[in-house]
Amino acid sequence: MLASSPRYSVDYSGADPASILAGDDVLAVFGFGADAPHHDDPRYLRVALEPFGEPRLEVWRGSAPVACGRDGDLVWAEDGALQFGAMEIDEPPGVNVNDGIGAAAETIYARMTQFTRERGYPHLLRIWNYLDGITVGQGDAERYRVFCVGRAAGLGDFDPAQLPAATAIGKVSQAGATQRLQVYWLASRTPGTPLENPRQVSAYRYPRQYGPQPPSFARAMLPPAGSAMPLLLSGTAAIVGHESRHIDSVDTQLDETLANFDSLIAAARAQRPSLPARFGPGARLKVYVRDSEEVPAVMAALDARLPGIDRIVVQAAVCRRELRVEIDGVHDL
């Protein structure tokens, strides 16, 4: 099954999973939080991040017809040009309390890279990583730092200049619950173009103070040439250079985050001038807020700064303790 060129769109829907999954162009559907509906279709994934406001599903559409299936603990869907895939595994026990996240990351990333290559979708465009207790631990034993080591090991000999866009977010887990790592991705038969933000040091070039292995992701991904796809935006927060800013104010952190998006979109427009200079009707955003009591302020600020922009807001921990909000999404006409 070969599609002439990649097609991909993201939308948010209040419909039930069954009615959405009946569409033959649906690559994936995501439900958020403990009350998200269940469905056994491989294209449906429940994400353990609690939403605020009216619950909605995130829907990815590609080109019809879409084929899907399971391969052990990996689920997948493909349309001949793009592949959705996902894995979720328990962290294995380790010598130290945080060893398991590194082992789980290495396992999933090694399996993901092998699977995408074997299926003919070797170009990773976008990855989401959701893990428990992302900032638990001190120094190099912090779980996010251990995750970064495992991720890099699983990727193997991967050219840093070709890294995909990505998000890594902490789930708000219950005490005593089994720790699980959930990873899902969008891969392509043809490569996109990774983008960096002129206001930020590339994550894969962060200095040693952030851990033994810099994070393995690009700030955004321009879709393959000739595709009908949006700009894919990585998780973005109030980081300038490599330093966190405005640690005492979620409102000012939000402003800095939006300034980073302005800079990133300008970099994208230098290569794709048809992209709008600002978020508009074609944008879909996912907003991760660390503290639930700050959600009303964040939502009000977004209403004022980005009126009419469709979004989902969830409670989640960002990969640095001092960061209160992070946003990812897509940007298009």
Backbone as numpy.savetxt, mean C-alpha at the origin, in Angstrom:
# Nx Ny Nz CAx CAy CAz Cx Cy Cz
-4.04 -15.85 -21.85 -4.89 -14.66 -21.85 -4.01 -13.42 -21.85
-4.03 -12.64 -22.94 -3.20 -11.46 -23.06 -4.07 -10.24 -23.35
-3.90 -9.20 -22.56 -4.61 -7.95 -22.80 -3.71 -7.04 -23.63
-4.31 -6.18 -24.44 -3.52 -5.32 -25.32 -2.69 -4.32 -24.51
-3.25 -3.75 -23.45 -2.53 -2.82 -22.59 -3.21 -2.82 -21.23
-2.46 -2.52 -20.17 -3.04 -2.57 -18.83 -4.12 -1.52 -18.62
-5.20 -1.95 -17.97 -6.27 -1.07 -17.53 -6.48 -1.33 -16.04
-6.59 -0.25 -15.27 -6.72 -0.42 -13.81 -7.38 0.81 -13.24
-8.39 0.59 -12.42 -9.05 1.69 -11.73 -9.36 1.26 -10.30
-9.47 2.25 -9.43 -9.80 2.04 -8.02 -11.05 2.84 -7.70
-11.98 2.20 -7.00 -13.17 2.92 -6.57 -13.60 2.41 -5.21
-14.48 3.14 -4.55 -15.03 2.76 -3.26 -16.53 2.57 -3.42
-17.05 1.49 -2.84 -18.44 1.12 -3.09 -19.11 0.66 -1.81
-20.39 1.02 -1.67 -21.20 0.53 -0.56 -21.98 -0.72 -0.89
-21.78 -1.29 -2.07 -22.49 -2.51 -2.47 -21.92 -3.72 -1.72
-22.61 -4.85 -1.81 -22.13 -6.06 -1.15 -21.10 -6.75 -2.04
-20.19 -7.56 -1.45 -19.13 -8.19 -2.24 -19.65 -9.04 -3.39
-20.72 -9.80 -3.16 -21.20 -10.71 -4.21 -21.58 -9.95 -5.47
-22.28 -8.84 -5.32 -22.71 -8.10 -6.50 -21.53 -7.49 -7.24
-20.53 -7.03 -6.48 -19.34 -6.46 -7.13 -18.54 -7.55 -7.84
-18.34 -8.68 -7.16 -17.53 -9.76 -7.71 -18.18 -10.43 -8.92
-19.44 -10.15 -9.15 -20.09 -10.68 -10.34 -19.56 -10.03 -11.61
-18.90 -8.89 -11.49 -18.33 -8.22 -12.65 -17.13 -8.97 -13.17
-17.07 -9.19 -14.48 -15.98 -10.00 -15.03 -14.70 -9.20 -15.24
-14.70 -7.91 -14.86 -13.47 -7.12 -14.93 -12.90 -6.82 -13.55
-13.43 -7.43 -12.50 -12.99 -7.15 -11.13 -11.74 -7.95 -10.79
-10.67 -7.23 -10.47 -9.41 -7.86 -10.06 -9.39 -8.17 -8.57
-9.92 -7.25 -7.76 -9.85 -7.44 -6.31 -10.88 -6.55 -5.62
-11.31 -7.02 -4.43 -12.22 -6.26 -3.58 -11.71 -6.38 -2.14
-11.71 -5.26 -1.41 -11.18 -5.24 -0.05 -12.23 -4.73 0.91
-12.44 -5.48 2.00 -13.30 -5.05 3.08 -12.45 -4.72 4.30
-12.81 -3.67 5.03 -11.98 -3.18 6.13 -12.68 -3.35 7.47
-11.91 -3.84 8.46 -12.37 -3.91 9.82 -13.03 -5.23 10.19
-13.29 -5.36 11.50 -13.84 -6.61 12.04 -15.24 -6.90 11.52
-15.98 -5.87 11.13 -17.34 -6.07 10.64 -17.43 -6.19 9.12
-16.30 -6.24 8.45 -16.33 -6.40 6.99 -17.00 -7.71 6.62
-17.77 -7.73 5.55 -18.42 -8.99 5.16 -17.42 -10.05 4.77
-17.89 -11.28 4.74 -17.07 -12.42 4.33 -17.49 -12.86 2.94
-16.53 -13.39 2.20 -16.82 -14.00 0.90 -15.64 -14.90 0.55
-15.91 -16.03 -0.10 -14.84 -17.00 -0.35 -14.20 -16.85 -1.73
-14.56 -15.83 -2.49 -13.92 -15.59 -3.79 -12.45 -15.21 -3.55
-11.49 -15.79 -4.33 -10.08 -15.44 -4.14 -9.77 -13.96 -4.34
-10.65 -13.25 -5.02 -10.42 -11.83 -5.27 -10.84 -10.94 -4.10
-11.43 -11.54 -3.07 -11.92 -10.76 -1.94 -10.98 -10.91 -0.75
-10.58 -9.79 -0.16 -9.64 -9.79 0.95 -10.17 -8.91 2.07
-10.17 -9.46 3.29 -10.52 -8.68 4.47 -9.25 -8.12 5.08
-9.27 -6.83 5.39 -8.11 -6.12 5.94 -8.45 -5.67 7.35
-7.58 -6.01 8.30 -7.86 -5.76 9.72 -7.49 -4.35 10.14
-8.04 -3.36 9.44 -7.91 -1.96 9.80 -9.31 -1.39 9.94
-9.61 -0.81 11.09 -10.97 -0.36 11.36 -11.28 0.95 10.64
-12.37 0.98 9.87 -12.72 2.19 9.13 -13.54 3.15 9.98
-13.55 4.40 9.57 -14.40 5.42 10.17 -15.39 5.90 9.12
-16.59 6.22 9.58 -17.61 6.62 8.65 -18.33 5.41 8.08
-19.10 5.63 7.05 -19.87 4.56 6.42 -18.93 3.52 5.82
-19.06 2.24 6.22 -18.16 1.20 5.68 -18.34 1.05 4.17
-17.21 1.02 3.48 -17.25 0.81 2.03 -16.15 -0.16 1.63
-16.34 -0.77 0.49 -15.36 -1.69 -0.06 -14.48 -0.96 -1.07
-13.22 -1.34 -1.12 -12.33 -0.85 -2.17 -12.36 -1.85 -3.33
-12.52 -1.35 -4.54 -12.71 -2.20 -5.71 -11.65 -1.87 -6.75
-10.93 -2.90 -7.19 -9.99 -2.77 -8.31 -10.61 -3.39 -9.55
-10.58 -2.67 -10.64 -11.06 -3.21 -11.92 -9.94 -3.19 -12.95
-9.90 -4.26 -13.75 -8.93 -4.35 -14.83 -9.65 -4.53 -16.15
-9.18 -5.48 -16.94 -9.78 -5.78 -18.24 -10.46 -7.14 -18.17
-11.68 -7.21 -18.67 -12.40 -8.49 -18.71 -11.85 -9.36 -19.84
-11.85 -10.69 -19.64 -12.26 -11.41 -18.42 -11.09 -11.58 -17.46
-11.41 -11.64 -16.18 -10.42 -11.87 -15.14 -10.49 -13.32 -14.68
-9.34 -13.98 -14.62 -9.24 -15.34 -14.08 -8.70 -15.23 -12.66
-9.06 -16.16 -11.77 -8.58 -16.10 -10.40 -8.44 -17.51 -9.84
-7.71 -17.61 -8.73 -7.52 -18.92 -8.13 -6.72 -18.83 -6.85
-6.38 -20.02 -6.32 -5.57 -20.13 -5.11 -4.40 -21.06 -5.40
-3.28 -20.74 -4.77 -2.08 -21.56 -4.87 -1.52 -21.69 -3.47
-2.00 -22.69 -2.73 -1.65 -22.81 -1.32 -2.21 -21.64 -0.54
-1.36 -20.91 0.16 -1.82 -19.76 0.95 -1.74 -18.46 0.17
-1.60 -18.55 -1.14 -1.55 -17.37 -2.00 -2.81 -17.32 -2.85
-3.46 -16.16 -2.92 -4.61 -15.97 -3.81 -4.19 -15.02 -4.93
-4.84 -15.16 -6.09 -4.44 -14.36 -7.23 -5.62 -14.11 -8.17
-5.47 -13.06 -8.97 -6.40 -12.77 -10.06 -5.59 -12.10 -11.16
-5.90 -12.42 -12.42 -5.14 -11.91 -13.55 -6.08 -11.60 -14.71
-5.68 -10.58 -15.50 -6.49 -10.24 -16.68 -5.67 -10.27 -17.97
-4.47 -10.83 -17.91 -3.61 -10.88 -19.08 -2.61 -9.76 -19.15
-2.85 -8.67 -18.42 -1.92 -7.55 -18.35 -1.46 -7.27 -16.93
-2.38 -7.46 -15.96 -2.11 -7.16 -14.57 -2.45 -8.36 -13.70
-1.75 -8.45 -12.58 -2.02 -9.50 -11.59 -2.22 -8.87 -10.21
-3.30 -9.25 -9.54 -3.47 -9.02 -8.11 -3.05 -10.31 -7.41
-2.32 -10.17 -6.32 -1.97 -11.33 -5.50 -1.94 -10.94 -4.04
-2.10 -11.93 -3.17 -2.09 -11.66 -1.73 -1.66 -12.90 -0.97
-0.96 -12.68 0.12 -0.61 -13.73 1.07 -0.76 -13.18 2.48
-1.16 -14.05 3.40 -1.27 -13.69 4.81 -0.85 -14.90 5.62
0.18 -14.75 6.46 0.68 -15.88 7.23 0.94 -15.45 8.67
0.86 -16.43 9.58 1.23 -16.19 10.97 2.75 -16.03 11.06
3.16 -15.18 11.98 4.59 -15.04 12.22 5.10 -16.27 12.98
6.18 -16.88 12.51 6.73 -18.04 13.23 7.42 -17.59 14.51
7.50 -18.47 15.52 8.22 -18.11 16.74 9.71 -17.96 16.45
10.37 -17.09 17.21 11.80 -16.89 17.03 12.51 -16.84 18.36
13.83 -16.73 18.30 14.63 -16.64 19.51 14.27 -15.37 20.28
14.11 -14.27 19.54 13.69 -13.01 20.14 12.25 -12.73 19.75
11.57 -11.89 20.55 10.13 -11.70 20.41 9.75 -11.15 19.04
10.64 -10.37 18.41 10.30 -9.76 17.13 10.89 -10.46 15.92
11.54 -11.62 16.12 12.16 -12.32 14.99 11.13 -12.75 13.96
9.92 -13.08 14.41 8.94 -13.69 13.53 8.53 -12.80 12.37
8.49 -11.49 12.58 8.06 -10.61 11.49 9.08 -10.62 10.36
10.35 -10.71 10.68 11.37 -10.77 9.63 11.27 -12.05 8.83
11.06 -13.17 9.52 10.93 -14.46 8.83 9.68 -14.48 7.95
8.57 -13.93 8.47 7.33 -13.90 7.69 7.50 -13.04 6.45
8.14 -11.88 6.60 8.35 -11.00 5.45 9.23 -11.68 4.40
10.29 -12.32 4.83 11.16 -13.00 3.86 10.39 -14.09 3.12
9.58 -14.86 3.85 8.81 -15.94 3.23 7.85 -15.40 2.18
7.08 -14.37 2.55 6.08 -13.84 1.61 6.75 -13.19 0.41
7.78 -12.40 0.63 8.41 -11.71 -0.49 9.13 -12.67 -1.44
9.73 -13.70 -0.90 10.35 -14.69 -1.78 9.30 -15.42 -2.61
8.19 -15.76 -1.97 7.10 -16.44 -2.68 6.47 -15.52 -3.72
6.26 -14.27 -3.36 5.67 -13.30 -4.27 6.54 -13.11 -5.52
7.83 -12.89 -5.34 8.69 -12.66 -6.49 8.76 -13.89 -7.39
8.80 -15.06 -6.78 8.81 -16.29 -7.58 7.50 -16.45 -8.34
6.39 -16.24 -7.66 5.07 -16.46 -8.27 4.83 -15.48 -9.41
5.12 -14.19 -9.19 4.87 -13.22 -10.25 5.72 -13.51 -11.48
6.95 -13.94 -11.29 7.80 -14.27 -12.43 7.31 -15.51 -13.16
6.94 -16.53 -12.40 6.48 -17.77 -13.03 5.20 -17.56 -13.82
4.34 -16.65 -13.35 3.06 -16.41 -14.01 3.17 -15.40 -15.15
4.35 -14.81 -15.32 4.54 -13.87 -16.41 4.20 -12.44 -16.09
4.17 -12.11 -14.79 3.91 -10.73 -14.34 5.08 -10.29 -13.46
6.27 -10.16 -14.03 7.47 -9.99 -13.20 7.68 -8.58 -12.67
6.85 -7.62 -13.11 7.09 -6.22 -12.74 6.14 -5.81 -11.63
6.68 -5.72 -10.42 5.88 -5.30 -9.27 5.67 -3.80 -9.33
4.40 -3.39 -9.37 4.07 -1.97 -9.45 3.77 -1.38 -8.08
3.05 -2.15 -7.25 2.53 -1.58 -5.99 2.33 -2.70 -4.98
2.75 -2.48 -3.72 2.63 -3.48 -2.65 2.10 -2.79 -1.39
1.21 -3.51 -0.69 0.72 -3.08 0.63 1.16 -4.12 1.66
1.63 -3.65 2.82 2.09 -4.51 3.91 1.38 -4.08 5.19
0.66 -5.00 5.83 -0.02 -4.70 7.08 0.47 -5.67 8.15
1.05 -5.13 9.22 1.65 -5.96 10.25 1.26 -5.47 11.63
1.30 -6.37 12.59 0.98 -6.03 13.97 2.16 -5.32 14.62
1.84 -4.40 15.53 2.86 -3.79 16.38 4.04 -3.22 15.63
3.79 -2.41 14.63 4.85 -2.00 13.70 5.99 -1.26 14.38
5.72 -0.53 15.46 6.79 0.21 16.13 7.18 -0.40 17.48
6.75 -1.61 17.75 7.13 -2.28 19.00 8.60 -2.68 18.94
9.30 -2.50 20.05 10.72 -2.83 20.10 11.58 -1.58 20.01
12.81 -1.71 20.47 13.72 -0.57 20.51 14.90 -0.79 19.56
15.40 0.33 19.00 16.57 0.26 18.14 16.34 -0.68 16.96
17.34 -1.47 16.64 17.25 -2.38 15.49 16.31 -3.55 15.74
15.83 -3.71 16.98 14.85 -4.76 17.28 13.42 -4.29 17.05
13.23 -3.02 16.68 11.89 -2.56 16.35 11.32 -3.40 15.21
10.04 -3.70 15.30 9.44 -4.65 14.35 9.48 -4.14 12.91
9.31 -2.86 12.69 9.38 -2.36 11.31 10.79 -2.55 10.75
11.79 -2.30 11.55 13.17 -2.48 11.08 13.45 -3.95 10.77
12.94 -4.83 11.62 13.13 -6.27 11.37 12.36 -6.68 10.11
11.16 -6.13 9.94 10.40 -6.38 8.72 11.19 -5.96 7.49
11.82 -4.78 7.53 12.59 -4.30 6.38 13.73 -5.25 6.01
14.37 -5.81 7.02 15.43 -6.79 6.75 14.87 -8.02 6.06
13.74 -8.53 6.57 13.13 -9.71 5.96 12.63 -9.43 4.55
12.01 -8.26 4.34 11.53 -7.90 3.01 12.67 -7.89 2.00
13.78 -7.25 2.35 14.93 -7.18 1.44 15.49 -8.56 1.15
15.53 -9.42 2.17 16.03 -10.77 1.95 15.13 -11.54 0.99
13.81 -11.36 1.14 12.88 -12.04 0.25 12.94 -11.54 -1.17
13.16 -10.23 -1.34 13.29 -9.67 -2.69 14.55 -10.15 -3.38
15.58 -10.43 -2.61 16.82 -10.92 -3.19 17.57 -9.83 -3.94
18.17 -10.19 -5.06 19.00 -9.27 -5.83 18.10 -8.38 -6.68
17.52 -7.37 -6.04 16.53 -6.50 -6.68 17.16 -5.12 -6.86
17.11 -4.59 -8.08 17.67 -3.28 -8.37 16.91 -2.21 -7.60
17.55 -1.46 -6.70 16.83 -0.45 -5.92 16.11 0.57 -6.80
16.66 0.87 -7.96 16.03 1.85 -8.84 14.76 1.33 -9.48
14.45 0.04 -9.32 13.23 -0.55 -9.88 12.26 -1.01 -8.81
12.45 -0.56 -7.58 11.56 -0.96 -6.50 10.14 -0.46 -6.74
9.13 -1.21 -6.29 7.74 -0.77 -6.47 7.35 0.30 -5.47
6.25 0.97 -5.75 5.60 1.80 -4.75 5.04 0.89 -3.66
4.92 1.42 -2.43 4.49 0.54 -1.34 3.96 1.34 -0.17
3.23 0.61 0.68 2.76 1.09 1.98 3.08 0.02 3.01
3.56 0.42 4.18 3.72 -0.48 5.32 3.06 0.19 6.53
2.06 -0.48 7.07 1.21 0.11 8.11 1.00 -0.89 9.24
0.86 -0.38 10.44 0.64 -1.24 11.59 -0.84 -1.42 11.91
-1.23 -2.66 12.10 -2.59 -2.96 12.54 -2.71 -2.69 14.03
-3.89 -2.32 14.46 -4.17 -2.16 15.89 -4.71 -3.50 16.37
-3.82 -4.35 16.89 -4.18 -5.73 17.22 -4.56 -5.87 18.69
-5.31 -6.92 18.97 -5.73 -7.21 20.34 -4.61 -7.92 21.10
-4.51 -7.64 22.40 -3.50 -8.28 23.23 -3.69 -9.80 23.19
-2.60 -10.51 22.98 -2.64 -11.97 22.95 -3.03 -12.57 21.63
-3.41 -11.74 20.65 -3.81 -12.26 19.34 -2.59 -12.75 18.57
-2.80 -13.74 17.71 -1.73 -14.24 16.85 -1.27 -13.13 15.92
0.04 -12.95 15.82 0.56 -11.91 14.94 0.66 -12.44 13.52
0.08 -11.68 12.58 0.03 -12.10 11.18 0.52 -10.97 10.29
1.16 -11.35 9.22 1.59 -10.40 8.21 0.72 -10.59 6.97
0.13 -9.51 6.50 -0.69 -9.54 5.29 -0.02 -8.66 4.24
0.19 -9.23 3.06 0.82 -8.51 1.95 -0.03 -8.73 0.71
-0.33 -7.66 0.00 -0.97 -7.84 -1.31 -0.32 -6.89 -2.31
-0.50 -7.21 -3.61 0.28 -6.50 -4.62 -0.46 -6.38 -5.94
0.07 -5.48 -6.76 -0.33 -5.32 -8.15 0.94 -5.47 -8.98
0.93 -6.43 -9.90 2.08 -6.69 -10.77 1.64 -6.65 -12.22
2.61 -6.48 -13.11 2.32 -6.24 -14.52 3.25 -7.05 -15.41
2.77 -7.30 -16.64 3.65 -7.90 -17.64 4.67 -6.90 -18.16
4.34 -5.60 -18.07 5.22 -4.56 -18.57 5.60 -3.62 -17.44
6.79 -3.05 -17.47 7.26 -2.26 -16.32 6.64 -0.88 -16.26
6.50 -0.38 -15.04 6.20 1.01 -14.82 7.50 1.77 -14.60
7.36 3.03 -14.17 8.53 3.87 -13.92 8.49 4.35 -12.48
9.38 3.85 -11.61 9.40 4.32 -10.23 9.74 5.81 -10.16
9.12 6.49 -9.21 9.35 7.92 -9.02 9.83 8.20 -7.60
10.67 9.21 -7.48 11.10 9.70 -6.18 10.63 11.14 -6.00
10.61 11.58 -4.75 10.11 12.91 -4.40 11.29 13.85 -4.19
11.37 14.96 -4.91 12.48 15.89 -4.72 12.60 16.44 -3.30
11.52 16.41 -2.52 11.56 16.91 -1.15 12.08 15.87 -0.16
12.25 14.63 -0.62 12.58 13.55 0.31 13.79 12.75 -0.18
14.56 12.28 0.77 15.58 11.28 0.46 14.87 9.99 0.05
15.34 9.34 -0.99 14.77 8.05 -1.37 14.82 7.11 -0.17
13.72 6.41 0.08 13.66 5.55 1.27 14.78 4.53 1.27
15.13 3.99 0.10 16.17 2.96 0.04 17.58 3.55 0.23
17.65 4.89 0.43 18.93 5.54 0.73 18.92 6.19 2.10
17.97 5.83 2.95 17.94 6.38 4.30 19.25 6.06 5.03
19.69 6.98 5.92 20.91 6.72 6.68 20.71 5.62 7.73
21.82 5.15 8.27 21.84 4.00 9.18 20.98 4.21 10.42
20.69 5.45 10.81 19.93 5.69 12.03 18.53 5.09 11.97
18.04 4.75 10.77 16.70 4.18 10.63 16.71 2.66 10.53
17.86 2.05 10.76 17.92 0.60 10.78 18.98 0.04 9.87
19.27 -1.26 10.01 20.34 -1.89 9.22 19.99 -2.06 7.75
18.69 -2.03 7.42 18.24 -2.20 6.04 17.26 -1.09 5.70
17.61 -0.19 4.79 16.65 0.87 4.42 15.38 0.27 3.82
14.27 0.97 3.95 13.01 0.46 3.39 13.10 0.31 1.86
12.48 -0.76 1.36 12.59 -1.12 -0.06 11.34 -0.71 -0.81
11.26 0.58 -1.17 10.12 1.03 -1.96 10.44 2.36 -2.64
9.68 2.65 -3.71 9.73 3.93 -4.39 8.59 4.81 -3.88
8.69 6.11 -4.06 7.66 7.03 -3.56 6.36 6.96 -4.36
6.46 6.55 -5.63 5.28 6.41 -6.48 5.68 5.58 -7.69
4.66 5.18 -8.46 4.91 4.42 -9.68 4.08 4.99 -10.81
4.77 5.46 -11.85 4.08 5.79 -13.09 3.71 4.49 -13.79
2.49 4.36 -14.26 2.08 3.09 -14.86 2.80 2.85 -16.18
2.73 1.61 -16.67 3.38 1.29 -17.95 2.91 2.21 -19.08
3.81 2.50 -19.98 3.49 3.37 -21.11 2.33 2.78 -21.91
1.41 3.64 -22.31 0.27 3.20 -23.11 -0.86 2.59 -22.32
-0.75 2.55 -21.01 -1.78 1.94 -20.17 -2.87 2.95 -19.85
-4.00 2.43 -19.41 -5.08 3.26 -18.88 -5.10 3.06 -17.37
-4.14 3.66 -16.70 -3.94 3.47 -15.27 -3.60 4.80 -14.62
-3.91 4.93 -13.32 -3.54 6.14 -12.59 -2.10 6.08 -12.08
-1.62 7.22 -11.60 -0.38 7.27 -10.85 -0.60 6.56 -9.51
0.32 5.64 -9.16 0.19 4.85 -7.93 1.05 5.48 -6.85
0.42 5.97 -5.79 1.09 6.74 -4.75 1.39 5.87 -3.53
2.64 5.85 -3.13 3.03 5.13 -1.92 2.49 5.82 -0.68
2.55 5.10 0.43 2.22 5.71 1.71 3.11 6.92 1.95
2.50 8.08 2.22 3.22 9.36 2.30 2.85 10.05 3.60
3.87 10.57 4.28 3.66 11.21 5.57 4.49 12.48 5.64
4.57 13.07 6.84 5.26 14.35 7.04 6.76 14.13 7.24
7.40 13.66 6.19 8.85 13.46 6.18 9.43 14.38 5.12
10.41 15.18 5.51 11.14 16.04 4.59 12.62 15.67 4.71
13.27 15.47 3.56 14.58 14.85 3.61 14.40 13.42 4.07
14.93 13.11 5.24 14.65 11.81 5.86 14.08 11.98 7.27
13.76 13.22 7.66 13.35 13.49 9.04 11.84 13.73 9.14
11.26 13.23 10.22 9.86 13.50 10.51 9.70 14.95 10.96
8.56 15.55 10.56 8.31 16.95 10.91 7.01 17.08 11.70
6.92 18.16 12.50 5.69 18.57 13.18 5.13 17.47 14.07
5.97 16.91 14.94 5.57 15.72 15.69 4.44 16.01 16.68
4.18 17.28 17.00 3.16 17.60 17.99 1.83 18.03 17.38
1.69 17.96 16.05 0.48 18.48 15.42 0.06 17.61 14.25
-1.08 16.95 14.38 -1.57 16.16 13.27 -2.00 17.06 12.11
-2.51 18.26 12.43 -2.96 19.17 11.39 -1.79 19.64 10.52
-0.68 19.99 11.16 0.49 20.44 10.41 1.16 19.27 9.70
1.13 18.09 10.30 1.63 16.91 9.60 0.82 16.66 8.33
-0.47 16.86 8.41 -1.31 16.67 7.22 -0.91 17.67 6.14
-0.68 18.93 6.51 -0.25 19.92 5.52 1.07 19.50 4.86
2.01 19.01 5.66 3.30 18.59 5.11 3.14 17.39 4.19
2.24 16.49 4.56 1.97 15.32 3.72 1.42 15.77 2.36
0.50 16.72 2.37 -0.08 17.21 1.11 0.96 17.97 0.29
1.88 18.66 0.96 2.97 19.31 0.24 3.86 18.27 -0.44
4.07 17.15 0.23 4.84 16.07 -0.39 4.12 15.53 -1.63
2.80 15.40 -1.54 2.07 14.95 -2.72 2.18 15.97 -3.87
2.09 17.25 -3.56 2.24 18.26 -4.61 3.58 18.11 -5.32
4.63 17.90 -4.55 5.97 17.74 -5.12 6.07 16.46 -5.95
5.49 15.39 -5.44 5.54 14.11 -6.14 4.75 14.15 -7.45
3.58 14.78 -7.41 2.77 14.89 -8.62 3.49 15.76 -9.66
4.17 16.82 -9.20 4.94 17.63 -10.14 6.03 16.82 -10.81
6.70 15.95 -10.04 7.73 15.07 -10.62 7.11 14.13 -11.65
5.91 13.63 -11.35 5.23 12.74 -12.30 4.82 13.48 -13.57
4.35 14.71 -13.42 3.91 15.49 -14.57 5.06 15.86 -15.50
6.28 15.90 -14.96 7.43 16.15 -15.82 7.58 15.05 -16.87
7.10 13.84 -16.54 7.13 12.73 -17.49 5.78 12.47 -18.14
4.68 12.77 -17.44 3.33 12.59 -17.97 2.54 13.90 -17.79
2.74 14.85 -18.70 2.10 16.17 -18.53 0.58 16.11 -18.49
-0.02 15.03 -18.94 -1.48 14.95 -18.93 -2.05 14.76 -17.53
-1.23 14.38 -16.56 -1.71 14.25 -15.19 -2.12 15.61 -14.63
-3.23 15.68 -13.90 -3.60 16.95 -13.26 -2.56 17.37 -12.22
-2.43 18.67 -12.02 -1.45 19.19 -11.06 -1.90 19.00 -9.61
-3.20 18.80 -9.40 -3.74 18.63 -8.05 -4.71 17.46 -8.04
-4.98 16.95 -6.84 -5.98 15.91 -6.70 -7.33 16.42 -7.19
-8.05 15.55 -7.90 -9.35 15.91 -8.42 -10.27 14.71 -8.44
-11.26 14.70 -9.33 -12.25 13.61 -9.35 -11.66 12.22 -9.57
-10.49 12.14 -10.22 -9.89 10.84 -10.47 -9.04 10.30 -9.33
-8.92 11.04 -8.24 -8.12 10.59 -7.10 -8.94 9.71 -6.16
-8.31 8.71 -5.60 -8.88 7.89 -4.54 -7.80 7.75 -3.47
-8.13 8.14 -2.24 -7.14 8.17 -1.17 -7.54 7.24 -0.03
-6.53 6.64 0.59 -6.72 5.88 1.83 -5.90 6.58 2.90
-6.57 6.97 3.98 -5.97 7.80 5.02 -5.83 6.95 6.29
-4.60 6.85 6.79 -4.31 6.05 7.98 -4.04 7.02 9.14
-4.85 6.96 10.19 -4.73 7.86 11.33 -4.36 7.04 12.56
-3.31 7.48 13.25 -2.79 6.70 14.38 -3.74 6.68 15.57
-4.24 7.84 15.96 -5.05 7.96 17.17 -6.50 8.23 16.80
-7.39 7.39 17.31 -8.79 7.51 16.92 -9.38 8.87 17.30
-8.91 9.46 18.41 -9.46 10.74 18.82 -9.09 11.88 17.87
-8.10 11.65 17.00 -7.71 12.68 16.04 -8.41 12.52 14.69
-9.18 11.46 14.54 -9.86 11.23 13.26 -10.80 12.37 12.88
-11.67 12.88 13.80 -12.56 13.98 13.39 -11.79 15.20 12.87
-10.67 15.52 13.50 -9.88 16.67 13.05 -9.28 16.41 11.67
-8.80 15.19 11.46 -8.22 14.85 10.15 -9.29 14.90 9.07
-10.47 14.36 9.36 -11.54 14.35 8.36 -12.00 15.77 8.04
-12.09 16.61 9.07 -12.49 18.00 8.82 -11.44 18.74 8.00
-10.17 18.49 8.32 -9.10 19.13 7.56 -9.09 18.68 6.11
-9.35 17.40 5.88 -9.39 16.90 4.50 -10.59 17.48 3.75
-11.71 17.63 4.43 -12.87 18.25 3.80 -12.53 19.67 3.33
-11.74 20.37 4.14 -11.39 21.75 3.80 -10.31 21.83 2.73
-9.31 20.96 2.82 -8.17 21.04 1.91 -8.40 20.29 0.60
-9.17 19.19 0.67 -9.41 18.36 -0.51 -10.91 18.11 -0.67
-11.69 19.14 -0.87 -13.14 18.94 -0.95 -13.51 18.06 -2.15
-14.41 17.13 -1.87 -14.91 16.27 -2.94 -14.02 15.11 -3.32
-12.85 14.97 -2.70 -11.95 13.86 -3.03 -12.39 12.62 -2.27
-12.65 11.54 -3.00 -13.15 10.32 -2.37 -12.04 9.64 -1.58
-12.40 9.17 -0.38 -11.38 8.59 0.49 -12.00 7.60 1.45
-11.14 6.72 1.96 -11.45 5.84 3.08 -10.50 6.21 4.21
-11.00 6.31 5.44 -10.19 6.63 6.60 -10.20 5.43 7.55
-9.02 5.00 7.97 -8.90 3.86 8.88 -7.95 4.21 10.02
-8.10 3.50 11.13 -7.16 3.66 12.23 -6.01 2.70 12.03
-4.80 3.22 12.10 -3.61 2.40 11.87 -2.39 3.14 12.38
-1.36 2.38 12.72 -0.11 2.96 13.19 0.85 3.15 12.02
1.48 4.32 11.96 2.47 4.61 10.92 3.81 4.02 11.37
4.75 3.89 10.45 5.99 3.15 10.72 6.98 3.91 11.61
6.70 5.18 11.94 7.49 5.91 12.93 6.54 6.35 14.04
6.97 6.22 15.28 6.10 6.52 16.42 5.58 7.95 16.39
6.39 8.88 15.89 6.02 10.29 15.96 5.09 10.72 14.83
4.85 9.85 13.85 3.99 10.21 12.73 2.55 9.85 13.04
1.66 10.80 12.87 0.26 10.64 13.27 -0.66 10.29 12.12
-0.25 10.55 10.88 -1.12 10.33 9.74 -0.28 9.96 8.52
-0.82 9.10 7.68 -0.19 8.72 6.43 -1.30 8.55 5.39
-0.99 8.83 4.14 -1.98 8.74 3.06 -1.36 8.04 1.86
-2.11 7.14 1.25 -1.71 6.61 -0.04 -2.90 6.68 -0.98
-2.73 6.22 -2.23 -3.86 6.25 -3.14 -3.45 6.26 -4.59
-4.36 6.75 -5.43 -4.12 6.86 -6.87 -4.51 8.26 -7.32
-3.90 8.70 -8.42 -4.14 10.05 -8.95 -4.28 9.97 -10.45
-5.39 10.50 -10.96 -5.67 10.41 -12.39 -6.59 11.56 -12.79
-6.90 11.58 -14.07 -7.80 12.60 -14.60 -9.17 12.52 -13.96
